[in-house]
Amino acid sequence: MESWMWCFLLCSHLLILYFSPSHSLCHPHDTSALLHFKNSFTIYEDPYYSYYCDHGYSKTTTWENGTDCCSWAGVSCNPISGHVTELDLSCSRLYGNIHPNSTLFHLSHLHSLNLAFNDFNYSHLSSLFGGFVSLTHLNLSNSHFEGDIPSQISHLSKLVSLDLSGNNLLKWKEDTWKRLLQNATVLRVLVLDQTDMSSISIRTLNMSSSLVTLSLGLTWLRGNLTDGILCLPNLQHLDLSLNRALEGKLPEVSCRTTSLDFLDLSLCGFQGSIPPSFSNLIHLTSLDLSGNNLNGSIPPSFSNLIHLTSLDLSYNNLNGSIPSSLLTLPWLNFLYLNYNQLSGQIPDAFPQSNSFHELHLSDNKIEGELPSTLSNLQHLIHLDLSHNKLEGPLPNNITGFSNLTSLWLSGNLLNGTIPSWCLSLPSLVDLDLSGNQLSGHISAISSYSLETLFLSHNKLQGNIPESIFSLLNLTHLDLSSNNLSGSVKFHRFSKLQNLEKLHLSWNDQLSLNFESNVNYSFSNLKLLNLSSMVLTEFPKLSGKVPILESLYLSNNKLKGRVPHWLHEVSLSELNLSHNLLTQSLDQFSWNQQLGYLDLSFNSITGDFSSSICNASAIEILNLSHNKLTGTIPQCLANSSSLLVLDLQLNKLHGTLPSIFSKDCRLRTLDLNGNQLLEGLLPESLSNCIDLEVLDLGNNQIKDVFPHWLQTLPELKVLVLRANKLYGPIVGLKIKHGFPRLVIFDVSFNNFSGPIPKAYIQKFEAMKNVVIDTDLQYMEISIGAKKMYSDSVTITTKAITMTMDKIPKGFVSIDLSKNGFEGEIPNAIGELHALRGLNLSHNRIIGPIPQSMGNLTNLESLDLSSNMLTGGIPTELSNLNFLEVLNLSNNHLAGEIPRGQQFSTFTNDSYEGNSGLCGLPLTIKCSKDPEQHSPTSTTLRREGGFGFGWKPVAIGYGCGMVFGVGMGCCVLLIGKPQWLVRMVGGKPNKKVKRKTRMRSNENGSRMN
């Protein structure tokens, strides 16, 4: 016993000496290696550094020569040998390359290496990393590595955790991947998000059964998912999100003993319905299937997922109603079902003891009134029911919501007055009731925590309540598009010193008093919208809006000169459209920050000044509907920022700028209706590869068809109508010409030759019918703002009309008023999305193709004033949406189809076709179908009349004898009156008139 005590004391004494500060544990070899590694890098500053890392220093700053490296930050050593076993330099601001000769690879005893969140300047991942054969943990995430992952990485057979995420230029080879999976049999954590696995199919992911965490988000994985990964026995965390090439249906889950508690399959390409067997994943606490193409209903069996705290099924096409059982899951905190096609009413199933913190059901088709049980949601923080079909008044009996910070009910059909509870919630920060049918006065507001208040696009009346000026936390206030009235002293809004955005527009009974002698300022105001408020003079805001960025004063009655204070503010957005401004363009002063300028619908005169190019950051420039003269400045075509140039309906002359920049960003170029624009189209316009809308209609351009436009891959609208363009439209220069074109208008020109079949066959966007549940338009946005809506003037349904906004589903072809010849190609029947087709006033021959019966979305068809023959195909009766039909002035024959839309068309649709019969015409059809068949058809059928050659020869001989005899009589005795009377009298005049008419007809056809 005594010897044992002495032994224990001796060992304790030796251990104390060994671990005393005076004893250096670090192996000299490793100390030298670390110092050389440190000195191969510089320390960089990054403004985003603090977002990822919670400390603001580099760990290597503690590394000094002559000190024990085992005491350095990020370094751990073996207590016996002194070799470095753990190195953690994550978030150390290291900048430089890791070369194969780096002393890092001298640390051969490493068990754990963490170099995450540094900048290794796109170093290649060295094969020497495979020499750390003792590594159990390797983290090289977010450190700017690139190139192929070396096959030697598979030598790390002891790896328990591998994290290479955030290095999007690192690429896996399939062989390297398979070797790693075969060798790393004890791997528990594998995080490879944002690395390139595009060469790997998900079917090759034969993962280790030891895996607990597998994260492969945004890796470009491809293939169809099976339940093999979902059923790994120890897997708890699985993230395959942001892999669009993962497609097909979600797999049925066959296993019933899975440990999975986190599953993220969001933003992939999955289709079909959600398998009910997903309810077998009974341990799930978080399930995210958002952003796919899933349809069908939400499985009722989801009620089995009793451990769910978060469920996200948003941004799919799910339909049906919301299962009431889903709302009673005991631990569900976050439910996201927004952006689907869900319908029905919100189940009245919220229990008293609930856990909901966030409920998002926006952008569906949910209808009915709000359930009263919403007041049971005592823990609710965010409630979003916006953009549905909710109707009726808001309930008055809501007593809960004491923790609610966000309430979004915009874009519904709610009516009645705003109940007092909505405006008195103690914790409310965001309230959005815009886009409903709410009426009455705005009552007193006592939610003093409010920061955003949106009440726009309703029917609210009366004065702005005094209580609004006490909401000192307000940053955004939108009362626009209501029926508010009364007079308000504008300076009162300056009490809201945090106010950044103020919208009062479209309240034409609301009067604003701008007192110039009152001392006030808006120190934080960035946006001011006073459009359509019957302002007759510019507001007096000199020195009062020092940081104003956006000013909207459109649809007023402003006239005279723009005030100096407006030029003193560094505006980025200015809208003065629809006013009475008359000053010339060169009297405006432009700043370099200006990105959006709309002066359309005024009476601005004078030459188009090149001073506009001083606004070097301009993105949207709309000067349409004015009286500008002169030429378009070349500097605009040189711009690398301009997205929209709208100069339609001015008095510009000259030519287009000759050279468009190679970095052109134009998406809309509209020069329609300037009349004096002449010359050839510059081929450099093809540099604008983002161009979506090109409208050069109603000018004097004289050129052949600009075939090089087919190189513009994004072009959707091409309008060249009413110019002097000529010649045939021939020659596809590229394989996929005009793939996105939906409006093609070359009417009122001098084009000739056949209808361009090769182009029509490549109009891919016209073949695919786009069904938009919500009407959408062609618009251009800057950031989240819809800044510009494309417009177009077209002829459809026999009316020339201007669309101020172009619906995305509108598809039209207009080739009218040209000289096109030949037949209508059958390929036109493949353009299933067509709504308007106008081929009138050409020289088209032949029959109407039966394939036109496939154009089931057609609303307007005009084939008038051509030389079409044959009958009207009965297939056209399938066009249930056809509202306007014009087949007049052709050579059509036969019976007019009956039924469907044809019963709505009048005589005007068919006049000028002498061979047509049947309703609505008064000409009845003969029972003999041959009497009303088209001429060309009759000629083709002559061989089937049943006569042999002998009767024909006999008739021919008799006729010849009679003709010769009659000729002799004429020569011998002159003009016998009996013969003249027999053939109709006065033959000389009749023959001359016929000869003249035929000559004119032949001449017009040749022309």
Order of alpha helices (4+ residues) and beta strands (2+ residues): alpha-alpha-beta-alpha-beta-beta-beta-beta-beta-beta-beta-beta-beta-alpha-beta-beta-beta-alpha-beta-beta-beta-beta-beta-beta-beta-beta-beta-beta-beta-beta-beta-beta-beta-beta-beta-beta-beta-beta-beta-beta-beta-beta-alpha-beta-beta-beta-alpha-beta-beta-beta-beta-beta-beta-beta-beta-beta-beta-alpha-beta-beta-beta-beta-beta-beta-beta-beta-beta-beta-beta-beta-beta-alpha-alpha-alpha-alpha
